[in-house]
Amino acid sequence: MHALILDSRFSTVGKIGAAVKARGITTKQKLTVEGALGFLRTAPVDLLIIRECIGDAHSLSVALAAEYYNPNVATVILSDRKGDDADELFDLLPSLYSLMGNASTPESIAAIADAACEMNRDTPLILGKQFRVYEDEVAMPKVARVSPFFSSARVAQPLQVGLSA
């Protein structure tokens, strides 16, 4: 599993990264929204841990970009939103797994991140649109030995067409 951690606080991003790595998840840490967006263009991730505000800017564009490059991404946002404001985030981001407070400990963030990754362990990483499969690399489909579930068991009836002049 690959995770991207976005936080403008250098010491915090390092502590969160170390706690997540201790759970067996490969991490990459970024301090700016631009750096995170650039990283996502080259390497889609399975897990995103972001602080809602990085400096004066909102970081939700990073969550939307992560969903674009991998629709199966799980997102954990560090924010102090409550009530309807929190519900708004869940409506905005289908990938949002958890909303945690800004004062959450790195160990609790890592535990939630591990649980979010557990959901996606059986789901393959979907490559972003910048990756292409060329025509000669595509394997031919294999013919199944059993009929698919949508086939008909009826005997084929000969079609009788009458032509009129």
Summary of the structure (lengths in Angstrom):
residues: 165
radius of gyration: 23.0
end to end distance: 69.2
largest distance: 87.5
contacts: 439
relative contact order: 0.16
helix: 36%
strand: 18%
